[in-house]
Amino acid sequence: MAASFLANRRIVAGLLVNLFSSICIVFINKWIYVHYGFPNMTLTLVHFVVTWLGLYFCQKMDVFAPKSLPIRRIVWLALSFCGFVAFTNLSLQNNSIGTYQLAKAMTTPVIILIQTTYYKKTFSTKIKLTLVPITLGVILNSYYDVRFNLLGIVFASLGVLVTSLYQVWVGAKQHELQVNSMQLLYYQAPLSSAFLLCIVPLFEPLTGSGGIFGPWSLPALMTVLFSGVVAFLVNLSIYWIIGNTSPVTYNMFGHFKFCITLVGGYLLFHDPLSLNQALGILCTLAGILSYTHFKLMEQEEGKSRLAQRP
């Protein structure tokens, strides 16, 4: 009984850390862009470096065992990781939190499109039909967003495309190299940091106003460092939750965070919300919930068929 209670307490603690960090990273990054104007790619670089340092200390404390990987086999993955985080942050910088959050929901349809086209993977009609309300809701919200801007939509679209490619490649690489997500990220984060270190001087100033070595205030620097720590906690808690809870818990918790982040965006940053946008959000949420429901049902049916085999 005591062991079960302790295990439940650990699960609750892990879920709370993930809830806090996943929601906070969106609001902190938005705050940094709105109030400090900190350069986007440099912020991404800070996140990568802090994530790698965090993983380094984790492996020293035996949280996971690092596995030697050939660098050439994860180069494209590291590059897509740069694009995924940078474009997602640019989307957050140039869109309202509602549009940013809903655009991320388009990752599911794009992943299905990639897997169907290039990996010849098949999906049931029910799964495909859930993509209709997801896509329709995103279009509705974007069309009626009074803060709509073309640049923000371009960054959101690129973010969705690169994120989808990254997620497909991560799954493929984990299977190919026989590693878990933390072992892969341990090599991927420093490699992505090196790529960004070469790219940042080409797109962002190093000194003066808006440069990484510019006259930043202490609160600005502390907030940027804190956002790096929170970004690391997001990665660590996702890995822990997947390993210690069921897919249902993870997905349902994801929907809860989705709703809180949307509400928080409207309350903290006073993002305007029209009736049509609200309908778009509900439409997307209905599609996401339906997709999760059917996907989990299919997984359970697959497990049942395997268990019935002699």
C-alpha positions in Angstrom: 0.0 0.0 0.0 2.8 2.4 1.0 4.7 1.6 -2.2 1.6 2.2 -4.3 0.9 5.5 -2.6 4.6 6.6 -3.1 4.4 5.7 -6.8 1.1 7.6 -7.2 2.7 10.7 -5.6 5.7 10.5 -8.0 3.3 10.3 -11.0 1.3 13.3 -9.7 4.6 15.2 -9.2 5.8 14.3 -12.7 2.5 15.5 -14.2 2.5 18.7 -12.3 6.1 19.5 -13.4 5.1 18.8 -17.0 2.0 21.0 -16.6 3.9 23.9 -15.1 6.8 23.7 -17.5 4.8 23.1 -20.7 2.5 26.1 -20.0 5.2 28.3 -18.6 7.6 27.9 -21.5 4.9 29.4 -23.9 4.1 32.4 -21.6 7.8 33.0 -20.6 9.0 33.0 -24.3 6.1 35.3 -25.3 6.9 37.6 -22.4 10.6 37.7 -23.5 9.6 38.7 -27.1 7.0 41.3 -26.0 8.8 43.0 -23.1 12.5 42.5 -23.9 12.7 41.9 -27.6 15.4 39.2 -27.1 16.6 37.7 -30.5 14.7 34.5 -31.4 17.6 32.2 -32.6 19.8 33.2 -29.7 17.0 32.3 -27.3 16.7 28.9 -29.1 20.5 28.5 -28.7 20.3 29.2 -25.0 17.5 26.5 -24.7 19.7 23.9 -26.5 22.8 24.6 -24.4 20.8 24.4 -21.1 19.0 21.2 -22.2 22.4 19.6 -23.0 23.9 20.7 -19.7 20.8 19.3 -17.9 21.1 16.0 -19.7 24.8 15.9 -18.9 24.0 16.2 -15.1 21.2 13.6 -15.5 23.5 11.0 -17.0 26.0 11.7 -14.2 23.2 11.0 -11.7 22.4 7.7 -13.6 18.9 9.0 -14.7 19.8 7.4 -18.1 22.8 5.7 -19.7 24.3 7.5 -22.7 24.9 5.4 -25.8 27.6 6.1 -28.4 26.1 7.3 -31.7 27.8 8.1 -35.0 27.3 11.9 -35.6 26.8 11.5 -39.3 23.6 9.5 -38.7 21.9 12.2 -36.7 23.1 15.4 -38.6 19.7 15.8 -40.5 17.8 15.2 -37.2 19.9 17.9 -35.4 19.2 20.3 -38.3 15.5 19.7 -38.2 15.6 20.1 -34.4 17.0 23.6 -35.0 14.3 24.4 -37.5 11.5 22.9 -35.4 12.4 25.0 -32.3 13.4 28.2 -34.1 10.3 28.3 -36.4 8.0 27.4 -33.5 9.4 30.3 -31.5 9.1 32.7 -34.5 5.5 31.6 -34.8 4.9 32.5 -31.1 6.7 35.8 -31.5 4.6 36.8 -34.5 1.2 35.4 -33.7 -1.3 35.5 -30.9 -1.0 32.6 -28.4 -4.4 31.2 -29.7 -3.2 31.1 -33.4 0.2 29.7 -32.3 -1.3 27.0 -30.2 -3.9 26.0 -32.9 -1.3 26.0 -35.7 0.6 23.3 -33.7 -2.5 21.1 -33.9 -1.8 20.9 -37.7 1.2 18.7 -36.9 -1.0 15.6 -36.7 -2.5 15.9 -40.3 1.0 16.7 -41.7 2.6 13.7 -40.0 -0.1 11.5 -41.4 0.4 13.0 -44.8 4.2 12.4 -44.6 3.9 8.8 -43.3 1.2 7.9 -45.9 3.2 9.5 -48.9 6.8 8.5 -48.0 6.6 5.6 -45.6 3.5 3.9 -47.2 1.8 3.7 -43.8 -1.9 3.2 -43.8 -4.5 4.9 -41.5 -8.2 4.0 -41.0 -11.0 6.1 -42.4 -12.0 7.2 -38.9 -8.5 8.6 -38.2 -8.5 10.4 -41.5 -12.0 11.9 -40.9 -10.8 13.4 -37.6 -8.4 15.6 -39.5 -11.3 17.5 -41.1 -12.4 19.3 -37.9 -8.8 19.9 -36.8 -7.9 21.6 -40.1 -11.3 23.5 -40.4 -10.9 24.8 -36.8 -7.3 26.1 -37.5 -8.5 27.8 -40.7 -11.5 29.4 -38.9 -9.3 30.7 -36.1 -6.6 32.1 -38.4 -9.1 33.7 -40.8 -11.0 35.6 -38.0 -7.8 36.4 -35.9 -7.8 40.3 -35.8 -4.0 40.1 -35.3 -3.6 38.0 -38.4 -0.4 38.7 -40.2 1.1 36.9 -43.2 4.6 36.6 -41.7 3.2 34.9 -38.6 1.3 32.4 -40.8 4.4 31.7 -42.9 6.5 31.0 -39.7 3.6 28.9 -38.2 3.4 26.8 -41.5 7.2 26.3 -41.6 7.1 25.3 -37.9 4.4 22.7 -38.5 6.2 21.2 -41.5 9.6 21.0 -39.8 8.1 19.8 -36.5 6.3 17.0 -38.4 9.5 16.0 -40.2 11.4 16.0 -36.9 8.8 13.9 -35.1 8.7 11.3 -37.9 12.5 11.2 -38.1 12.9 10.9 -34.3 10.7 7.8 -34.3 12.6 6.3 -37.2 16.0 7.1 -35.6 15.1 5.7 -32.2 14.1 2.5 -33.9 17.1 2.4 -36.2 19.7 3.3 -33.5 17.9 1.4 -30.7 18.0 4.4 -28.3 15.4 6.2 -26.2 14.5 9.9 -26.5 16.9 11.1 -23.8 19.9 9.1 -25.3 19.1 10.7 -28.7 18.6 14.2 -27.3 21.9 13.9 -25.4 23.8 13.8 -28.8 21.3 15.9 -30.7 21.3 19.0 -28.4 25.0 19.9 -28.6 25.1 19.2 -32.4 22.1 21.5 -32.9 23.8 24.1 -30.6 26.9 24.0 -32.9 24.8 24.5 -36.0 22.9 27.5 -34.5 26.2 29.0 -33.2 27.4 29.2 -36.8 24.0 30.5 -38.1 23.1 33.1 -35.4 25.8 35.7 -36.5 24.4 35.7 -40.0 20.8 36.6 -39.0 21.1 38.4 -35.6 23.4 41.1 -34.2 26.0 40.0 -31.7 26.6 43.4 -30.1 24.6 46.6 -29.6 20.8 46.9 -29.2 19.1 43.5 -29.8 22.4 41.5 -29.8 23.3 38.7 -27.5 26.2 40.7 -26.0 24.1 43.9 -26.0 23.1 46.0 -22.9 20.6 43.6 -21.5 19.1 44.2 -18.0 19.6 41.7 -15.3 15.9 40.8 -15.2 16.0 40.1 -19.0 19.0 37.8 -18.6 17.5 36.0 -15.6 14.2 35.5 -17.5 16.1 34.1 -20.6 18.1 31.7 -18.4 14.9 30.6 -16.5 13.2 29.9 -19.9 16.2 27.6 -20.7 15.7 25.7 -17.5 11.9 25.4 -18.1 12.6 24.1 -21.7 14.8 21.4 -20.2 12.1 20.5 -17.7 9.6 20.1 -20.5 11.8 17.6 -22.3 12.7 15.7 -19.1 9.1 15.5 -17.8 7.7 14.3 -21.2 10.2 11.4 -21.2 9.3 10.6 -17.6 5.5 10.7 -18.1 5.7 8.5 -21.3 7.8 6.0 -19.3 5.6 5.9 -16.2 2.0 6.4 -17.3 -0.3 5.2 -20.0 -0.8 6.7 -23.4 -4.3 7.7 -22.3 -3.0 9.7 -19.4 -0.3 11.4 -21.5 -2.8 12.4 -24.3 -5.6 13.5 -22.0 -3.1 15.6 -20.0 -1.9 17.1 -23.3 -5.5 18.3 -24.1 -5.8 19.8 -20.6 -2.6 21.8 -21.2 -3.8 22.9 -24.7 -7.0 24.4 -23.1 -5.1 26.1 -20.2 -2.5 27.6 -22.6 -5.3 29.1 -24.8 -7.1 30.6 -21.8 -3.9 31.9 -20.3 -3.0 33.6 -23.6 -6.3 35.5 -23.6 -6.0 36.5 -19.9 -2.3 37.4 -19.7 -1.7 39.0 -23.1 -5.3 40.2 -23.7 -5.5 38.4 -27.1 -8.9 39.3 -28.7 -11.3 36.4 -29.2 -14.2 36.5 -31.6 -17.1 34.1 -31.7 -15.8 32.6 -34.9 -12.4 32.1 -33.4 -14.0 30.3 -30.4 -15.9 28.0 -32.8 -12.6 27.3 -34.5 -10.9 26.4 -31.2 -13.8 24.1 -30.2 -13.8 22.5 -33.7 -10.0 21.8 -33.5 -10.3 20.5 -29.9 -13.2 18.1 -31.0 -11.0 16.8 -33.8 -8.0 16.3 -31.5 -10.1 14.4 -28.9 -11.7 12.3 -31.6 -8.3 11.5 -33.1 -6.9 10.5 -29.6 -10.0 8.3 -28.9 -9.8 6.4 -32.2 -6.0 6.0 -32.1 -6.1 4.6 -28.5 -9.0 2.3 -29.5 -7.0 0.9 -32.4 -3.9 0.4 -30.2 -6.0 -1.6 -27.7 -7.5 -3.7 -30.5 -4.0 -4.4 -31.8 -2.8 -5.5 -28.3 -5.9 -7.7 -27.9 -5.3 -9.4 -31.3 -1.6 -10.1 -30.3 -2.7 -11.5 -26.9 -5.2 -13.9 -28.6 -2.6 -15.4 -30.9 -1.5 -18.9 -29.9 
